[in-house]
Amino acid sequence: MPASVSKELADLARLAREGGLDLSLISLRVKADLLLSTAHPPLDDLTAFNEMAEALLPGIDEATALVLARKLAGWPHTPAPIMAGLAAKGGAVLVDLVRHGMPLTEAELERLAETGGETMRAALAIRPDLTAQAVIMLIAEERRELDLALITNHSAPMPRAAVDSLIARARAEPAYRPGLLARPDLSNLELAPLFLHAGAERRLAILESLMAREALHPSERRPALSATAFGRWLDLASEDRGAAFAAIADHLGGGATLAAAIAADASRDLAALVLTACGATVEEATRFLIRLGDETAHSVERIFALVALMRSAKPAIAFRLAMHIAGIVAVTPQRRGQHQPAMDPSGTPSRAGNTRPEAQPAMSEVLGKIGAKRERG
């Protein structure tokens, strides 16, 4: 017998000798501790424990019932009548049974997810045996504490409908993002909307997944960006950022949703991506980003990081990624089945013959402009 159990029995014996002790409230706890300390409790002991519980459970107080519930809920040898007797007390006792692993069928899990109160749903959210339907029911409650519990519960399934809801909420709730990015069961494509908040390794994986998707389902080539249109954006960048972002978003078909997302991203990663998606060269996009005159524009480190990002994503990939980040479902137009010889420079409606060269930015010029802006500031 473990020393802790022996000490408890000795203390009980002393209290009993002194008189006035009602052992009915603690005898079940003592017997439960004795059985729990045994790897394989004998059947006779379990039977005796069951008989004792059936006699005493109706009379024990809630505090004792809660202690028993926490001890016995997940113990594989707990007799079914004891579990049922504790569950019959309802309230906090039933919640603790559910939280600590009381065996439940899929139907019971889903019924509790649908009809349970706040504490019951919170207890369900941490269980590893949740069904996909139960997860969807809990997500539908739109409660932050439930969402966070489910996000960190890696044993629970995460059906697509639940992922979509949580990703959408993560756009406005920063606390959701680290947990979602850490889930091993979510694909890089599913996590693409959180690209701006991902680390370098995850970003690379997301880009590679988008490139694989693009290879399987190529996007329609977008019209080339005219020098006139880009000139207007460049003028707006230093005068009215919001109008500049709106013009770029409209060009890509993202409207106000995309414009708001660009404006909200102080890192300017999304601005760099949408400029790349529009077909701007790295040099052109860098000029635009510097013209914004914000904190990013005055940071050499950030400008280098944005240049690296733009070099890593082709326009089609940047477009897909920007739409994911903004939460816009991009409709990919059907490609026309028109043959075009690979070396024919003339171009067709589906393949522009005179494409914009991918000029590399003159970094000395870029850094000089940063310095000039600092001096003017």
C-alpha positions as CSV (number, residue, x, y, z in Angstrom):
1,M,0.0,0.0,0.0
2,P,1.5,3.5,-0.9
3,A,2.7,5.6,2.0
4,S,0.3,8.4,1.2
5,V,-2.7,6.0,1.4
6,S,-1.4,4.5,4.6
7,K,-1.0,8.0,6.2
8,E,-4.5,8.9,5.2
9,L,-5.9,5.8,6.8
10,A,-3.9,6.4,10.0
11,D,-5.3,10.0,10.1
12,L,-8.8,8.7,9.6
13,A,-8.3,6.1,12.4
14,R,-7.1,8.9,14.8
15,L,-10.1,11.1,14.0
16,A,-12.5,8.2,14.4
17,R,-11.1,7.4,17.8
18,E,-11.5,11.1,18.9
19,G,-15.2,10.7,17.9
20,G,-17.6,12.8,15.9
21,L,-16.3,11.8,12.4
22,D,-18.8,10.7,9.8
23,L,-16.8,8.3,7.6
24,S,-19.5,8.0,5.0
25,L,-18.3,11.2,3.3
26,I,-14.7,10.1,2.9
27,S,-14.8,6.3,2.9
28,L,-15.4,6.2,-0.9
29,R,-12.5,8.5,-1.5
30,V,-10.2,6.3,0.6
31,K,-11.4,3.1,-1.1
32,A,-11.0,4.8,-4.5
33,D,-7.4,5.8,-3.7
34,L,-6.6,2.3,-2.6
35,L,-8.0,0.9,-5.9
36,L,-6.3,3.6,-8.1
37,S,-3.0,2.7,-6.5
38,T,-3.3,-0.8,-7.9
39,A,-2.4,-1.4,-11.5
40,H,-4.9,-4.3,-11.8
41,P,-7.5,-4.2,-9.0
42,P,-9.0,-7.6,-8.2
43,L,-12.6,-8.2,-9.3
44,D,-13.7,-8.8,-5.7
45,D,-12.4,-5.4,-4.6
46,L,-14.1,-3.7,-7.5
47,T,-17.4,-5.5,-6.7
48,A,-17.1,-4.4,-3.0
49,F,-16.3,-0.8,-4.1
50,N,-19.4,-0.8,-6.4
51,E,-21.6,-2.0,-3.6
52,M,-20.3,0.6,-1.2
53,A,-20.8,3.3,-3.8
54,E,-24.4,2.3,-4.5
55,A,-25.1,2.6,-0.8
56,L,-23.3,5.9,-0.1
57,L,-23.4,8.0,-3.3
58,P,-27.0,9.3,-2.8
59,G,-25.9,10.8,0.5
60,I,-22.5,12.4,-0.2
61,D,-22.2,16.1,-0.7
62,E,-21.2,17.8,-3.9
63,A,-17.6,18.5,-2.8
64,T,-17.0,14.8,-2.2
65,A,-18.8,13.9,-5.4
66,L,-16.5,16.3,-7.4
67,V,-13.4,14.7,-5.9
68,L,-14.6,11.2,-6.9
69,A,-15.6,12.4,-10.3
70,R,-12.1,13.8,-11.0
71,K,-10.5,10.6,-9.8
72,L,-12.8,8.1,-11.5
73,A,-13.9,9.7,-14.7
74,G,-11.0,8.5,-16.8
75,W,-10.1,5.4,-14.8
76,P,-10.7,2.4,-17.1
77,H,-11.8,0.1,-14.2
78,T,-14.5,2.4,-12.8
79,P,-17.7,0.2,-12.5
80,A,-20.5,1.5,-14.7
81,P,-23.0,1.9,-11.8
82,I,-20.6,4.2,-10.0
83,M,-20.1,6.4,-13.1
84,A,-23.9,6.5,-13.6
85,G,-24.5,7.4,-10.0
86,L,-22.1,10.3,-10.2
87,A,-23.5,11.4,-13.5
88,A,-27.0,11.4,-12.0
89,K,-25.9,14.2,-9.7
90,G,-25.7,16.5,-12.7
91,G,-24.4,20.0,-12.5
92,A,-20.7,20.5,-11.7
93,V,-20.3,16.8,-11.0
94,L,-21.4,15.8,-14.5
95,V,-19.2,18.6,-16.0
96,D,-16.2,17.3,-14.2
97,L,-16.9,13.8,-15.3
98,V,-17.0,14.9,-18.9
99,R,-13.9,17.1,-18.5
100,H,-11.8,14.3,-17.0
101,G,-12.6,11.6,-19.5
102,M,-16.0,10.0,-18.7
103,P,-16.7,7.5,-21.6
104,L,-19.2,8.9,-24.0
105,T,-20.6,7.7,-27.3
106,E,-20.4,9.9,-30.4
107,A,-24.2,10.6,-30.0
108,E,-23.8,11.6,-26.4
109,L,-20.8,13.9,-27.3
110,E,-22.9,15.6,-30.0
111,R,-26.0,15.9,-27.8
112,L,-24.0,17.6,-25.0
113,A,-22.3,19.9,-27.6
114,E,-25.7,20.9,-28.8
115,T,-27.6,21.2,-25.5
116,G,-24.9,21.8,-22.8
117,G,-24.3,25.0,-21.1
118,E,-21.1,27.1,-21.2
119,T,-19.2,25.0,-18.6
120,M,-20.3,21.7,-20.3
121,R,-19.1,22.9,-23.7
122,A,-15.8,24.1,-22.2
123,A,-15.4,20.6,-20.8
124,L,-16.1,19.0,-24.1
125,A,-13.7,21.3,-26.0
126,I,-10.6,19.7,-24.4
127,R,-11.6,16.1,-25.0
128,P,-9.5,14.1,-27.5
129,D,-12.5,12.0,-28.6
130,L,-14.6,14.8,-30.1
131,T,-16.4,14.0,-33.4
132,A,-16.1,16.4,-36.4
133,Q,-19.8,17.2,-35.9
134,A,-19.3,18.1,-32.3
135,V,-16.4,20.4,-33.2
136,I,-18.6,22.2,-35.7
137,M,-21.3,22.6,-33.1
138,L,-18.8,24.1,-30.6
139,I,-17.3,26.4,-33.3
140,A,-20.8,27.6,-34.1
141,E,-21.1,29.1,-30.6
142,E,-18.6,31.8,-31.6
143,R,-17.0,31.9,-28.2
144,R,-13.4,32.8,-27.9
145,E,-12.6,30.5,-25.1
146,L,-14.1,27.5,-26.9
147,D,-12.3,28.4,-30.1
148,L,-8.9,28.6,-28.3
149,A,-9.5,25.3,-26.5
150,L,-10.3,23.6,-29.7
151,I,-7.4,25.1,-31.6
152,T,-4.9,23.8,-29.0
153,N,-6.7,20.4,-28.8
154,H,-4.6,18.7,-31.4
155,S,-6.3,15.3,-30.8
156,A,-9.7,16.7,-31.9
157,P,-10.6,16.6,-35.6
158,M,-10.7,19.9,-37.4
159,P,-13.1,19.6,-40.4
160,R,-12.9,22.1,-43.2
161,A,-16.0,24.1,-42.1
162,A,-14.4,24.6,-38.7
163,V,-11.0,25.6,-40.2
164,D,-12.7,28.2,-42.4
165,S,-14.5,29.7,-39.5
166,L,-11.4,29.8,-37.3
167,I,-9.2,31.3,-40.0
168,A,-11.8,34.0,-40.7
169,R,-11.9,34.9,-37.0
170,A,-8.1,34.8,-36.8
171,R,-8.0,37.8,-39.2
172,A,-9.4,39.9,-36.4
173,E,-8.2,37.9,-33.4
174,P,-4.4,37.7,-33.0
175,A,-4.6,35.1,-30.2
176,Y,-5.9,32.5,-32.7
177,R,-3.0,32.7,-35.1
178,P,-0.1,30.9,-33.2
179,G,-2.3,27.9,-32.3
180,L,-3.6,27.5,-35.8
181,L,-0.1,27.7,-37.3
182,A,1.1,25.1,-34.8
183,R,-1.6,22.5,-35.7
184,P,0.1,19.6,-37.5
185,D,-3.2,18.5,-39.2
186,L,-3.7,21.7,-41.2
187,S,-2.3,21.9,-44.7
188,N,-0.1,24.7,-45.9
189,L,-2.9,25.7,-48.3
190,E,-5.4,25.9,-45.4
191,L,-2.9,28.1,-43.5
192,A,-2.2,30.4,-46.5
193,P,-4.5,33.1,-45.1
194,L,-2.2,33.4,-42.1
195,F,1.0,33.9,-44.3
196,L,1.7,37.3,-42.9
197,H,1.9,35.9,-39.3
198,A,3.9,32.8,-40.2
199,G,7.6,32.2,-39.6
200,A,10.1,31.9,-42.5
201,E,9.8,28.1,-42.7
202,R,6.1,28.0,-42.8
203,R,6.0,30.9,-45.4
204,L,8.3,28.9,-47.7
205,A,6.0,25.8,-47.3
206,I,2.9,27.9,-48.1
207,L,4.6,29.3,-51.2
208,E,5.7,25.9,-52.4
209,S,2.1,24.6,-51.9
210,L,0.7,27.4,-53.9
211,M,3.2,26.8,-56.7
212,A,2.2,23.2,-56.8
213,R,-1.4,24.2,-57.0
214,E,-0.6,26.7,-59.8
215,A,1.3,24.0,-61.7
216,L,-1.8,21.7,-61.6
217,H,-4.3,24.4,-62.2
218,P,-2.6,27.3,-64.0
219,S,-4.2,30.7,-63.7
220,E,-5.2,32.8,-66.6
221,R,-2.5,35.3,-67.5
222,R,-3.5,38.8,-66.3
223,P,-3.3,41.9,-68.5
224,A,0.0,43.6,-68.4
225,L,0.2,46.6,-66.0
226,S,0.4,49.8,-68.0
227,A,3.0,52.5,-67.3
228,T,0.1,55.0,-67.0
229,A,-1.7,53.1,-64.4
230,F,1.4,52.5,-62.3
231,G,2.3,56.2,-62.6
232,R,-1.1,57.1,-61.1
233,W,-0.5,54.6,-58.2
234,L,3.0,56.1,-57.6
235,D,1.6,59.6,-57.4
236,L,-1.1,58.5,-55.0
237,A,1.3,56.6,-52.8
238,S,2.8,59.8,-51.3
239,E,-0.5,61.8,-51.4
240,D,-3.3,59.4,-50.4
241,R,-2.3,55.9,-49.3
242,G,-5.9,54.7,-49.0
243,A,-6.7,55.8,-52.6
244,A,-3.5,54.1,-53.8
245,F,-4.4,50.8,-52.1
246,A,-8.0,51.1,-53.4
247,A,-6.7,51.6,-57.0
248,I,-4.5,48.5,-56.8
249,A,-7.2,46.4,-55.2
250,D,-9.7,47.4,-57.9
251,H,-7.1,46.5,-60.5
252,L,-6.9,43.0,-59.0
253,G,-10.6,42.7,-58.5
254,G,-10.4,42.6,-54.7
255,G,-12.3,45.8,-54.1
256,A,-12.7,47.3,-50.7
257,T,-12.0,44.1,-48.8
258,L,-8.5,43.8,-50.3
259,A,-7.8,47.5,-50.0
260,A,-8.6,47.4,-46.3
261,A,-6.4,44.3,-45.8
262,I,-3.5,46.1,-47.5
263,A,-3.9,49.2,-45.4
264,A,-4.1,47.2,-42.2
265,D,-0.8,45.4,-42.8
266,A,1.8,47.7,-41.4
267,S,4.6,45.3,-42.5
268,R,3.7,46.1,-46.1
269,D,4.2,42.4,-47.0
270,L,0.7,42.4,-48.5
271,A,1.3,45.6,-50.4
272,A,4.4,44.0,-51.9
273,L,2.5,40.9,-52.9
274,V,-0.4,42.8,-54.6
275,L,2.1,44.9,-56.5
276,T,3.8,41.7,-57.7
277,A,0.4,40.2,-58.6
278,C,-0.3,43.2,-60.7
279,G,2.8,42.6,-62.7
280,A,5.0,45.4,-61.3
281,T,8.7,44.7,-61.4
282,V,10.6,44.5,-58.1
283,E,12.2,47.9,-58.8
284,E,8.8,49.5,-59.5
285,A,7.2,48.0,-56.4
286,T,10.1,49.1,-54.3
287,R,9.7,52.6,-55.5
288,F,6.0,52.5,-54.6
289,L,6.7,51.1,-51.1
290,I,9.2,53.9,-50.4
291,R,6.8,56.5,-51.7
292,L,4.4,55.5,-48.9
293,G,6.7,57.2,-46.5
294,D,5.7,55.1,-43.5
295,E,7.9,53.3,-40.9
296,T,8.5,50.4,-43.3
297,A,9.7,52.8,-46.0
298,H,12.3,54.2,-43.6
299,S,13.6,50.7,-42.6
300,V,16.5,49.3,-44.7
301,E,15.9,45.9,-43.2
302,R,12.2,45.9,-44.1
303,I,12.9,47.0,-47.6
304,F,15.4,44.2,-48.1
305,A,12.8,41.7,-46.7
306,L,10.1,43.0,-49.0
307,V,12.4,42.7,-52.0
308,A,13.2,39.1,-51.0
309,L,9.5,38.4,-50.7
310,M,8.7,39.8,-54.1
311,R,11.5,37.8,-55.7
312,S,10.2,34.6,-54.2
313,A,6.7,34.9,-55.7
314,K,5.7,35.0,-59.3
315,P,2.6,37.2,-60.2
316,A,0.2,34.3,-60.3
317,I,1.4,33.0,-56.9
318,A,1.3,36.4,-55.4
319,F,-2.2,36.9,-56.6
320,R,-3.4,33.6,-55.1
321,L,-1.7,34.4,-51.8
322,A,-3.0,38.0,-51.6
323,M,-6.6,36.8,-52.1
324,H,-6.1,34.1,-49.4
325,I,-4.8,36.7,-47.0
326,A,-7.7,39.1,-47.6
327,G,-10.3,36.3,-47.4
328,I,-11.5,36.7,-51.0
329,V,-12.5,33.7,-53.0
330,A,-10.7,34.2,-56.2
331,V,-12.5,32.8,-59.2
332,T,-10.0,31.4,-61.7
333,P,-11.2,31.9,-65.2
334,Q,-11.2,29.0,-67.6
335,R,-8.1,28.9,-69.8
336,R,-9.0,29.1,-73.5
337,G,-7.7,26.1,-75.5
338,Q,-5.7,28.1,-78.0
339,H,-2.4,26.7,-79.3
340,Q,0.6,29.0,-79.2
341,P,4.1,27.8,-80.3
342,A,6.4,28.2,-77.4
343,M,9.0,30.4,-79.3
344,D,6.4,32.5,-81.2
345,P,7.1,36.1,-80.0
346,S,3.9,37.5,-81.5
347,G,1.7,36.7,-78.5
348,T,-2.0,35.8,-78.3
349,P,-4.8,36.9,-76.0
350,S,-3.7,34.2,-73.6
351,R,0.1,34.8,-73.9
352,A,1.3,38.4,-74.2
353,G,4.2,38.6,-76.6
354,N,5.7,41.8,-75.1
355,T,6.0,40.9,-71.4
356,R,7.4,43.3,-68.8
357,P,11.0,42.6,-68.0
358,E,11.7,41.6,-64.4
359,A,14.2,44.3,-63.7
360,Q,16.2,44.0,-60.5
361,P,16.0,47.0,-58.1
362,A,19.0,49.3,-58.0
363,M,19.5,49.0,-54.3
364,S,21.9,51.9,-54.0
365,E,19.1,54.1,-55.4
366,V,16.6,52.6,-53.1
367,L,18.7,53.1,-50.0
368,G,19.6,56.6,-51.1
369,K,15.9,57.5,-51.3
370,I,15.4,56.1,-47.8
371,G,18.2,58.3,-46.5
372,A,16.8,61.3,-48.3
373,K,13.4,60.7,-46.7
374,R,15.0,60.4,-43.3
375,E,16.8,63.8,-43.8
376,R,13.5,65.4,-44.8
377,G,11.8,63.9,-41.8
